[in-house]
Amino acid sequence: MRHKAVFYHAGCPVCVEAEQQLAQALDPARYEVEIVHLGDARGRLADAESAGVRSVPALVIDGQPFHINFGAALADLR
């Protein structure tokens, strides 16, 4: 069974580095990874908030948010 992972970011250097190092490192046989650039997909902000994301970059695996470093607060993306 593959797990669902969603990587939320805003395109900042911290976010891009986290995407390259972390999100792409997940085993595709175990994780279905979706990359969501909240700067381009502002309609997904509500999804991120309801998943518990408070800042980006963040990785949500099976509904559990993991905040990585600090690029921007979700409120700043509105």
C-alpha positions in Angstrom: 0.0 0.0 0.0 1.3 3.4 -0.9 1.0 6.3 1.5 -0.1 9.8 0.5 2.4 12.6 0.9 1.8 16.3 0.0 4.7 18.7 0.0 3.5 22.3 0.3 5.8 25.2 -0.5 5.8 28.8 -1.8 8.7 28.7 -4.2 11.2 30.4 -1.9 14.8 29.2 -1.8 14.2 27.3 1.5 11.2 25.6 0.0 12.9 24.6 -3.2 15.9 23.2 -1.4 13.5 21.2 0.9 11.6 19.9 -2.1 14.8 18.8 -3.8 16.3 17.2 -0.7 13.3 15.8 1.1 10.2 15.4 -1.1 12.2 13.8 -3.9 14.0 11.5 -1.5 10.8 9.6 -0.6 10.6 6.1 -2.0 8.0 6.3 -4.9 7.2 2.6 -4.2 6.0 3.6 -0.7 4.7 7.2 -1.2 2.5 8.9 -3.7 4.0 12.4 -3.5 2.1 15.5 -4.6 4.0 18.8 -4.8 1.8 21.9 -4.2 3.3 25.4 -4.9 0.9 27.6 -2.9 2.1 30.7 -4.8 0.7 29.2 -8.0 -2.2 27.3 -6.5 -3.7 29.7 -4.0 -6.9 27.7 -4.1 -5.1 25.0 -2.2 -4.4 27.2 0.9 -7.5 25.9 2.6 -6.4 22.3 2.0 -3.0 23.1 3.6 -4.7 24.8 6.6 -7.1 21.9 7.1 -4.1 19.5 7.1 -2.5 21.4 9.9 0.1 23.3 7.9 1.0 26.6 9.5 4.2 27.5 7.5 6.0 26.3 4.4 7.8 24.2 3.5 5.8 21.4 5.0 5.3 17.8 4.3 2.0 16.1 5.1 2.2 12.3 5.3 -1.0 10.4 5.9 -2.6 13.5 7.4 0.3 14.3 9.7 2.0 17.7 9.0 5.8 18.0 9.4 7.1 21.6 9.3 10.5 21.9 7.7 12.7 24.9 8.6 10.8 28.1 8.0 10.2 29.8 4.7 7.0 31.6 5.2 3.9 31.6 7.4 0.8 30.4 5.6 -0.9 33.6 6.6 1.7 35.5 4.6 0.6 33.7 1.5 -2.9 35.1 1.6 
